[in-house]
Amino acid sequence: MKTRVWLALVTLYIAWGTTYLAIRYALEGIPPFFLTGTRFLIAGLLLYAWRRLAGDPAPTPQQWRATGIIGLLLLVGGVGGSTLSERFIPSGITALVVAAMPLWVVLVSVFVSHGQRPGWRSIAGVLVGLVGIVILMEQGAGTGQQAGYSILGIGTVLLAGLLWAAGSVYSQHARLPDSPLLSSGMEMLVGSAGSFVMGILLGEGQQLNLAAISLRSLAGLGYLIVVGSLVGYVCYTWLLRVAPANLAVTYAYVNPLVAVLLGSLVAGEQLTFRALVATPLILVSVALSQWKGSERREPRVAQVPVVAQGGKN
């Protein structure tokens, strides 16, 4: 189980660490919530149809309700909100602000865990990770790149992070189908519907011009469907079943690091001394979260089949 958890974590780190740039490209021709709705509609239909044809029982109304709440919080609020923020702030800044996610999870967990409080290792992991993120954020301080960031954009991604944290914590107590893949498909379908409704309310139908969608925008959408949704999101929802939420959300620490490395290797951006200093801090925060996670609780056997589970933002 530990090996599978770490494989899922590494996959999640890479998958979601690369999606911010894909979102930026996809937004060149597709409005934010229509983009979110489209990617999760396609991925959700594929997952749901596959698992039903494979013999998974039809979900009950209670299971649709639970997965619907999760889908609205994670996908409409979390993914849709962070996607919207990239209209106002750079994708790298979005990833950095999202890095506060584990802090939100710790705070939300305090109010829903019936008196349980986070241990010192969990708190230390959050603080160490945030120090590493602050160091990365200071990377552009001397170049003027941080000047003029939209308060609306920062506020939007902070709210998105809070909603994502609430959905992550709720999912660990919800009554879901036994199949994580079926649950993911259901969440995507509800999240897709909610995203399209949000898009219509925000007037995105008038902004959409199919003839103006570029090949790069379509490529970004395709990457988000396959890597962001079918790979990353499935790994994340599985992790929420078998590991503590504070471990699953450590991707938020690693994603900015992946973005820095990707920019250096692909776009020729300079890998600064600050990034090198932040790297061990981020890795230590992940290790501390894993240490805490191994003590907290066993996987919920009643909801996780014994057979290996197959299986993104």
C-alpha positions as CSV (number, residue, x, y, z in Angstrom):
1,M,0.0,0.0,0.0
2,K,2.8,2.5,0.9
3,T,4.4,1.8,-2.5
4,R,1.2,2.4,-4.3
5,V,0.5,5.6,-2.3
6,W,3.9,7.0,-3.2
7,L,3.5,6.1,-6.9
8,A,0.2,7.9,-6.9
9,L,1.8,10.9,-5.2
10,V,4.6,11.2,-7.7
11,T,2.2,10.8,-10.6
12,L,0.0,13.5,-9.1
13,Y,3.0,15.9,-8.5
14,I,4.0,15.6,-12.2
15,A,0.5,15.6,-13.7
16,W,-0.8,18.6,-11.8
17,G,2.5,20.4,-11.8
18,T,2.4,20.7,-15.5
19,T,-1.3,21.6,-16.0
20,Y,-1.0,25.3,-15.1
21,L,0.8,26.0,-18.3
22,A,-1.7,23.9,-20.2
23,I,-4.6,25.9,-18.7
24,R,-2.9,29.1,-19.8
25,Y,-2.7,27.9,-23.4
26,A,-6.3,26.5,-23.3
27,L,-7.6,29.8,-22.0
28,E,-6.4,31.5,-25.2
29,G,-9.6,30.4,-26.9
30,I,-11.9,28.9,-24.3
31,P,-13.5,30.8,-21.3
32,P,-12.6,29.4,-17.8
33,F,-15.7,27.7,-16.7
34,F,-16.5,26.4,-20.1
35,L,-13.0,25.0,-20.2
36,T,-13.5,23.3,-16.9
37,G,-16.9,22.0,-17.9
38,T,-15.6,20.6,-21.2
39,R,-12.6,18.8,-19.8
40,F,-14.5,17.1,-17.0
41,L,-17.5,16.3,-19.1
42,I,-15.4,14.2,-21.5
43,A,-13.3,12.6,-18.8
44,G,-16.3,12.0,-16.6
45,L,-18.3,10.3,-19.4
46,L,-15.4,8.0,-20.2
47,L,-14.8,7.0,-16.6
48,Y,-18.5,6.5,-15.7
49,A,-19.3,4.5,-18.9
50,W,-16.2,2.3,-18.4
51,R,-17.0,1.4,-14.8
52,R,-20.7,0.8,-15.5
53,L,-19.8,-1.5,-18.4
54,A,-17.2,-3.2,-16.3
55,G,-19.9,-4.2,-13.8
56,D,-19.9,-1.6,-11.1
57,P,-23.4,-1.3,-9.6
58,A,-25.6,1.7,-10.3
59,P,-25.0,4.5,-7.8
60,T,-27.7,5.2,-5.2
61,P,-29.3,8.6,-4.8
62,Q,-27.2,9.1,-1.6
63,Q,-24.0,8.4,-3.5
64,W,-24.9,10.8,-6.2
65,R,-25.6,13.4,-3.5
66,A,-22.2,12.9,-1.9
67,T,-20.2,12.8,-5.1
68,G,-22.2,15.8,-6.3
69,I,-21.1,17.9,-3.3
70,I,-17.5,16.8,-3.8
71,G,-17.7,17.6,-7.5
72,L,-19.1,21.1,-6.9
73,L,-16.5,21.9,-4.2
74,L,-13.4,20.4,-5.9
75,L,-14.1,21.0,-9.6
76,V,-16.4,24.1,-9.8
77,G,-15.0,25.9,-6.8
78,G,-11.4,24.6,-6.8
79,V,-10.5,23.9,-10.4
80,G,-12.9,26.4,-11.9
81,G,-11.8,29.1,-9.5
82,S,-8.1,28.6,-10.1
83,T,-8.7,28.5,-13.8
84,L,-10.6,31.8,-13.7
85,S,-7.7,33.3,-11.7
86,E,-5.3,32.7,-14.6
87,R,-7.2,35.4,-16.5
88,F,-5.8,37.9,-14.0
89,I,-2.5,36.6,-12.7
90,P,0.3,34.4,-14.3
91,S,0.0,30.7,-14.1
92,G,3.1,30.4,-11.9
93,I,1.6,32.8,-9.3
94,T,-1.6,30.8,-9.3
95,A,0.5,27.6,-8.5
96,L,2.3,29.4,-5.7
97,V,-0.9,30.7,-4.1
98,V,-2.5,27.2,-4.4
99,A,0.5,26.0,-2.3
100,A,-1.4,27.3,0.8
101,M,-3.8,24.3,0.3
102,P,-2.4,22.1,3.1
103,L,-2.9,25.0,5.5
104,W,-6.6,25.2,4.5
105,V,-7.0,21.5,5.0
106,V,-5.5,21.6,8.5
107,L,-7.8,24.5,9.4
108,V,-10.9,22.9,7.9
109,S,-10.1,19.5,9.5
110,V,-10.1,21.2,13.0
111,F,-13.8,22.1,12.6
112,V,-15.0,18.8,11.2
113,S,-12.9,16.2,13.1
114,H,-14.9,16.3,16.3
115,G,-12.3,17.7,18.5
116,Q,-9.2,16.2,16.9
117,R,-6.3,18.6,16.5
118,P,-3.4,18.4,14.0
119,G,-0.1,17.0,15.5
120,W,3.1,18.9,15.6
121,R,4.5,17.0,12.6
122,S,1.6,18.0,10.5
123,I,1.9,21.6,11.5
124,A,5.6,21.5,11.0
125,G,5.2,20.1,7.5
126,V,2.8,22.9,6.6
127,L,5.1,25.6,8.0
128,V,8.2,24.2,6.3
129,G,6.5,23.9,3.0
130,L,5.2,27.4,3.2
131,V,8.7,28.7,3.9
132,G,9.9,27.0,0.8
133,I,7.0,28.5,-1.2
134,V,7.7,32.0,0.1
135,I,11.3,31.6,-1.0
136,L,10.1,30.7,-4.5
137,M,7.7,33.6,-4.5
138,E,10.6,36.0,-3.8
139,Q,12.3,34.7,-6.9
140,G,11.0,37.6,-9.1
141,A,11.1,40.3,-6.5
142,G,14.2,42.0,-8.0
143,T,12.8,41.9,-11.5
144,G,9.5,43.7,-11.0
145,Q,7.6,40.6,-12.1
146,Q,5.5,40.7,-9.0
147,A,4.3,44.2,-9.4
148,G,0.7,44.8,-10.3
149,Y,-0.8,41.4,-9.6
150,S,-4.6,41.6,-9.5
151,I,-6.2,41.5,-6.1
152,L,-9.2,39.9,-7.7
153,G,-7.0,37.2,-9.1
154,I,-5.3,36.5,-5.8
155,G,-8.6,36.5,-4.0
156,T,-10.2,34.2,-6.5
157,V,-7.5,31.5,-6.2
158,L,-7.5,31.8,-2.4
159,L,-11.2,31.1,-2.3
160,A,-10.7,28.3,-4.8
161,G,-8.2,26.8,-2.4
162,L,-10.5,27.0,0.5
163,L,-13.3,25.3,-1.4
164,W,-10.9,22.6,-2.7
165,A,-9.8,21.9,0.9
166,A,-13.4,21.7,2.1
167,G,-14.2,19.2,-0.6
168,S,-11.1,17.1,0.2
169,V,-11.9,16.9,3.9
170,Y,-15.6,16.1,3.2
171,S,-14.7,13.3,0.8
172,Q,-13.0,11.4,3.6
173,H,-16.3,11.1,5.5
174,A,-18.8,10.8,2.6
175,R,-20.6,7.6,1.7
176,L,-19.2,6.9,-1.8
177,P,-19.4,4.0,-4.2
178,D,-16.8,1.2,-3.6
179,S,-15.1,2.0,-6.9
180,P,-12.9,5.1,-6.8
181,L,-13.0,5.3,-10.6
182,L,-16.8,5.3,-10.6
183,S,-16.8,8.0,-7.9
184,S,-14.4,10.1,-9.9
185,G,-16.5,9.9,-13.0
186,M,-19.6,10.9,-11.0
187,E,-17.8,13.9,-9.5
188,M,-16.6,15.0,-12.9
189,L,-20.1,14.8,-14.4
190,V,-21.6,16.9,-11.6
191,G,-18.7,19.3,-11.6
192,S,-19.0,19.6,-15.4
193,A,-22.7,20.5,-15.1
194,G,-22.0,23.0,-12.4
195,S,-19.1,24.6,-14.4
196,F,-21.3,25.1,-17.4
197,V,-24.0,26.7,-15.2
198,M,-21.3,29.1,-13.7
199,G,-20.1,29.9,-17.2
200,I,-23.5,30.8,-18.4
201,L,-24.2,33.0,-15.4
202,L,-20.9,34.8,-16.0
203,G,-21.7,35.4,-19.7
204,E,-19.1,33.0,-21.1
205,G,-21.5,31.9,-23.9
206,Q,-21.1,35.4,-25.5
207,Q,-17.3,35.2,-25.1
208,L,-16.9,31.8,-26.8
209,N,-15.9,31.9,-30.5
210,L,-15.3,28.4,-31.8
211,A,-13.6,29.8,-35.0
212,A,-11.0,31.6,-32.8
213,I,-9.9,28.5,-30.9
214,S,-6.2,27.8,-31.9
215,L,-4.5,24.5,-32.2
216,R,-2.4,25.4,-29.1
217,S,-5.6,26.0,-27.2
218,L,-7.0,22.6,-28.3
219,A,-3.7,20.9,-27.4
220,G,-3.9,22.5,-23.9
221,L,-7.5,21.2,-23.6
222,G,-6.5,17.7,-24.7
223,Y,-3.6,17.6,-22.2
224,L,-6.0,18.7,-19.4
225,I,-8.4,16.0,-20.2
226,V,-5.9,13.1,-20.4
227,V,-3.2,14.2,-17.9
228,G,-5.1,16.6,-15.6
229,S,-8.4,14.8,-15.3
230,L,-8.0,11.1,-16.2
231,V,-4.6,10.7,-14.6
232,G,-4.2,13.3,-11.9
233,Y,-7.7,13.7,-10.6
234,V,-8.2,9.9,-10.4
235,C,-4.9,9.6,-8.4
236,Y,-6.0,12.4,-6.1
237,T,-9.5,10.9,-5.3
238,W,-7.9,7.5,-4.7
239,L,-5.4,9.0,-2.3
240,L,-8.2,10.7,-0.3
241,R,-9.6,7.2,0.3
242,V,-6.4,5.5,1.5
243,A,-4.3,8.3,3.0
244,P,-4.9,11.4,5.2
245,A,-6.0,14.6,3.4
246,N,-2.9,16.4,4.6
247,L,-0.7,14.0,2.7
248,A,-2.8,14.0,-0.5
249,V,-2.6,17.8,-0.7
250,T,1.2,17.9,-0.5
251,Y,1.0,18.2,-4.3
252,A,0.5,21.9,-3.7
253,Y,4.0,22.2,-2.3
254,V,5.6,20.3,-5.3
255,N,3.6,21.9,-8.1
256,P,5.4,25.2,-8.0
257,L,8.7,23.4,-8.0
258,V,7.7,21.4,-11.0
259,A,6.8,24.7,-12.7
260,V,10.2,26.2,-12.0
261,L,12.0,23.1,-13.3
262,L,9.8,22.9,-16.4
263,G,10.5,26.5,-17.1
264,S,14.2,26.0,-16.8
265,L,14.4,22.8,-18.9
266,V,11.8,23.7,-21.6
267,A,11.6,27.5,-21.7
268,G,15.2,28.2,-20.9
269,E,14.5,30.1,-17.7
270,Q,17.3,30.4,-15.2
271,L,17.1,28.1,-12.2
272,T,18.0,30.5,-9.4
273,F,19.8,29.9,-6.1
274,R,16.4,30.6,-4.3
275,A,14.8,27.7,-6.2
276,L,17.7,25.4,-5.2
277,V,17.3,26.5,-1.5
278,A,13.5,25.9,-1.7
279,T,13.8,22.4,-3.1
280,P,14.9,20.6,0.1
281,L,12.4,22.5,2.2
282,I,9.6,21.4,0.0
283,L,10.8,17.8,0.1
284,V,11.1,17.9,3.9
285,S,7.5,19.2,4.2
286,V,6.3,16.2,2.1
287,A,8.3,13.8,4.3
288,L,6.8,15.3,7.5
289,S,3.3,15.0,6.1
290,Q,3.9,11.3,5.3
291,W,5.3,10.6,8.7
292,K,2.2,12.1,10.3
293,G,0.0,10.3,7.8
294,S,1.3,6.9,8.7
295,E,0.2,7.4,12.3
296,R,-3.2,8.9,11.9
297,R,-5.3,6.0,10.6
298,E,-5.6,2.9,8.5
299,P,-7.2,3.0,5.1
300,R,-11.0,2.7,5.1
301,V,-11.2,-1.0,4.1
302,A,-14.9,-0.9,3.9
303,Q,-14.8,1.4,0.9
304,V,-11.6,0.4,-0.8
305,P,-11.6,-2.9,-2.8
306,V,-8.8,-5.3,-2.0
307,V,-7.8,-5.5,-5.7
308,A,-5.4,-2.9,-7.1
309,Q,-7.2,0.3,-8.2
310,G,-6.6,1.6,-11.7
311,G,-6.6,5.0,-12.4
312,K,-6.6,14.9,-12.9
313,N,-6.9,19.9,-12.1
